[in-house]
Amino acid sequence: HVPARLLRDDTHLKDVVERLRTVGVDDVFVPAGDAAPPAGPYDGALPVLRRLDELGGPFAHLGITGYPESHPLIHDDITIQAMWDKRAHATYIVSNLCFDPRVLGDWIARIRRRDVTLPVHVGVAGPVQRAKLLSMATKIGVGESTRFLTKHASWFLRFATPGGYVPERLLDRCAEALAAPSARVAGLHVFTFNQIAETERWRRALLDRLGG
């Protein structure tokens, strides 16, 4: 995970690349990040991706972001265009959280119409406790909490409503859209909200129920 807006300069980027390569990392996810203002000259993911190409392509796999539900600060057309611009540098897309099967299916169809053919890893939330999400929102500070809730109000409410979110239910409702060959969905990206052990137990139990 290499947020572009946290990179101070080219030397910092090279240092990050070297450290990751030293420990054998060959798959990195490059979002823009939320630092405002940026720590250095990289104001988005695309300049970082281009620079990585200039450095010889040190990673075999490069992920970029996708936004099935509208980004709170960026118009939908711009996020779709950004994926088009990045497609030559990346190898896959990770979608942000989405809880509406129709919206998710429409988004996948839209990026395919734009000839963005990168495989998509659909972002889903694991079985996150409502109290955990509330705790995360409040611990990051009053100002940051307001920003967090404003940016993510639609899916926050899905968690906050009792019985409002069950991962399996969402996956069942999305199954048709995700399974279509034209969708090129490569798998899931599970957001754990730091509940790693609980999410792994859920994942293993789900695979056992599916016979896999």
Secondary structure per residue as TSV (DSSP state, phi and psi in degrees):
chain	resnum	aa	ss	phi	psi
A	1	H	-	360.0	109.5
A	2	V	-	-124.3	86.9
A	3	P	-	-66.2	123.1
A	4	A	G	-61.3	-41.0
A	5	R	G	-74.6	-5.6
A	6	L	G	-94.5	-6.3
A	7	L	-	-79.5	126.6
A	8	R	-	-76.1	-37.0
A	9	D	S	-169.1	-175.3
A	10	D	H	-65.5	-35.2
A	11	T	H	-63.7	-40.9
A	12	H	H	-62.5	-43.9
A	13	L	H	-59.9	-46.0
A	14	K	H	-62.2	-37.5
A	15	D	H	-65.6	-42.6
A	16	V	H	-61.8	-45.2
A	17	V	H	-59.4	-45.3
A	18	E	H	-63.4	-43.5
A	19	R	H	-65.4	-39.8
A	20	L	H	-67.4	-42.5
A	21	R	H	-64.5	-36.1
A	22	T	H	-61.8	-35.5
A	23	V	T	-94.3	10.0
A	24	G	T	86.5	15.9
A	25	V	-	-76.0	127.9
A	26	D	-	-127.5	12.7
A	27	D	E	-137.8	115.1
A	28	V	E	-128.5	149.1
A	29	F	E	-108.0	125.6
A	30	V	-	-118.7	90.6
A	31	P	-	-88.9	169.1
A	32	A	-	-69.6	-39.3
A	33	G	-	86.5	166.5
A	34	D	-	-108.0	6.1
A	35	A	-	-60.0	127.8
A	36	A	S	-137.2	114.2
A	37	P	S	-77.6	170.0
A	38	P	-	-59.7	150.6
A	39	A	S	-71.0	-19.8
A	40	G	S	-152.8	-148.8
A	41	P	S	-80.7	-10.5
A	42	Y	-	-91.3	104.9
A	43	D	-	-95.5	3.5
A	44	G	S	-166.6	177.2
A	45	A	H	-73.4	-33.9
A	46	L	H	-58.2	-46.2
A	47	P	H	-60.4	-34.4
A	48	V	H	-68.0	-43.8
A	49	L	H	-60.7	-42.3
A	50	R	H	-63.7	-41.3
A	51	R	H	-65.9	-37.7
A	52	L	H	-62.6	-37.8
A	53	D	H	-60.8	-43.4
A	54	E	H	-64.9	-26.0
A	55	L	T	-85.4	8.6
A	56	G	T	97.2	10.4
A	57	G	-	63.0	65.0
A	58	P	-	-70.3	-12.8
A	59	F	-	-120.9	136.6
A	60	A	S	-72.5	-28.6
A	61	H	E	-129.8	130.6
A	62	L	E	-131.8	121.5
A	63	G	E	-101.7	148.1
A	64	I	E	-129.6	166.8
A	65	T	E	-88.0	153.6
A	66	G	E	-137.0	151.0
A	67	Y	-	-128.3	88.8
A	68	P	S	-60.1	-44.5
A	69	E	S	-93.2	149.4
A	70	S	-	-55.8	137.6
A	71	H	-	-68.2	138.8
A	72	P	S	-65.1	-19.8
A	73	L	S	-120.1	-10.2
A	74	I	S	-127.0	133.6
A	75	H	-	-64.3	146.6
A	76	D	H	-54.5	-42.5
A	77	D	H	-60.6	-33.9
A	78	I	H	-72.3	-39.8
A	79	T	H	-66.7	-37.3
A	80	I	H	-65.7	-44.5
A	81	Q	H	-60.6	-38.4
A	82	A	H	-62.0	-39.6
A	83	M	H	-64.8	-37.8
A	84	W	H	-61.4	-45.6
A	85	D	H	-63.8	-33.5
A	86	K	H	-88.5	-10.6
A	87	R	T	-59.7	-31.2
A	88	A	T	-75.8	-14.3
A	89	H	T	-106.5	-19.4
A	90	A	-	-106.0	168.7
A	91	T	S	-119.8	-12.1
A	92	Y	E	-161.4	164.2
A	93	I	E	-116.9	137.2
A	94	V	E	-110.6	121.2
A	95	S	E	-83.0	148.2
A	96	N	-	-70.4	170.1
A	97	L	-	-59.9	141.0
A	98	C	-	-148.5	134.6
A	99	F	-	-114.6	9.7
A	100	D	-	-117.1	109.1
A	101	P	H	-56.5	-37.1
A	102	R	H	-65.6	-45.6
A	103	V	H	-61.8	-43.2
A	104	L	H	-63.0	-45.8
A	105	G	H	-63.5	-41.4
A	106	D	H	-64.3	-39.3
A	107	W	H	-64.8	-44.5
A	108	I	H	-61.3	-44.4
A	109	A	H	-61.7	-38.2
A	110	R	H	-67.1	-43.6
A	111	I	H	-69.7	-30.2
A	112	R	H	-70.1	-35.2
A	113	R	H	-63.7	-28.2
A	114	R	T	-84.7	8.5
A	115	D	T	62.6	28.7
A	116	V	-	-85.6	104.1
A	117	T	-	-102.2	2.7
A	118	L	-	-59.2	141.1
A	119	P	-	-62.0	146.7
A	120	V	E	-110.2	132.1
A	121	H	E	-103.2	113.1
A	122	V	E	-77.8	125.6
A	123	G	E	-79.6	122.9
A	124	V	E	-131.6	150.1
A	125	A	E	-86.1	138.5
A	126	G	-	-72.7	-169.8
A	127	P	S	-76.6	71.3
A	128	V	-	-81.4	133.2
A	129	Q	-	-72.1	140.6
A	130	R	H	-59.1	-38.6
A	131	A	H	-63.8	-34.1
A	132	K	H	-66.3	-43.9
A	133	L	H	-65.2	-42.0
A	134	L	H	-61.1	-41.3
A	135	S	H	-62.8	-43.3
A	136	M	H	-61.1	-42.1
A	137	A	H	-65.9	-36.0
A	138	T	H	-85.6	-28.2
A	139	K	H	-74.2	-18.1
A	140	I	T	-85.6	8.0
A	141	G	-	103.0	155.1
A	142	V	H	-61.0	-51.0
A	143	G	H	-64.0	-45.4
A	144	E	H	-67.2	-32.2
A	145	S	H	-62.9	-43.6
A	146	T	H	-60.9	-43.1
A	147	R	H	-64.1	-43.5
A	148	F	H	-58.3	-49.9
A	149	L	H	-69.0	-35.9
A	150	T	H	-64.8	-43.0
A	151	K	H	-71.0	-29.6
A	152	H	T	-123.3	27.5
A	153	A	H	-58.8	-41.2
A	154	S	H	-63.3	-44.7
A	155	W	H	-86.7	-21.0
A	156	F	H	-60.9	-41.5
A	157	L	H	-64.3	-28.8
A	158	R	H	-63.3	-38.0
A	159	F	H	-73.7	-41.8
A	160	A	H	-69.6	-25.6
A	161	T	S	-78.5	123.8
A	162	P	T	-54.3	127.7
A	163	G	T	72.0	9.6
A	164	G	-	-78.8	-18.1
A	165	Y	-	-143.1	124.0
A	166	V	-	-133.6	121.2
A	167	P	H	-53.8	-43.8
A	168	E	H	-62.6	-37.9
A	169	R	H	-63.5	-43.2
A	170	L	H	-63.2	-45.2
A	171	L	H	-63.2	-38.2
A	172	D	H	-61.9	-42.8
A	173	R	H	-70.8	-25.7
A	174	C	H	-91.6	-7.5
A	175	A	H	-53.6	-45.5
A	176	E	H	-62.6	-45.4
A	177	A	H	-67.4	-37.6
A	178	L	H	-76.5	-27.9
A	179	A	H	-85.0	-13.1
A	180	A	-	-62.3	129.3
A	181	P	G	-54.9	-34.5
A	182	S	G	-68.2	-19.3
A	183	A	G	-72.6	-27.0
A	184	R	-	52.0	47.1
A	185	V	E	-84.7	119.3
A	186	A	E	-89.0	-19.1
A	187	G	E	162.7	-163.0
A	188	L	E	-113.5	149.2
A	189	H	E	-116.2	110.9
A	190	V	E	-93.0	119.4
A	191	F	E	-82.7	122.9
A	192	T	-	-97.6	-18.5
A	193	F	T	51.0	38.6
A	194	N	T	69.9	6.5
A	195	Q	-	-93.2	65.0
A	196	I	H	-68.1	-47.8
A	197	A	H	-62.4	-44.8
A	198	E	H	-63.1	-40.8
A	199	T	H	-66.5	-38.9
A	200	E	H	-67.0	-38.5
A	201	R	H	-63.4	-41.3
A	202	W	H	-62.9	-43.8
A	203	R	H	-61.5	-45.8
A	204	R	H	-66.2	-40.3
A	205	A	H	-64.8	-39.3
A	206	L	H	-64.6	-43.9
A	207	L	H	-63.3	-38.3
A	208	D	H	-62.9	-42.0
A	209	R	H	-66.4	-30.4
A	210	L	H	-86.3	-4.3
A	211	G	T	77.8	20.2
A	212	G	-	-117.3	360.0
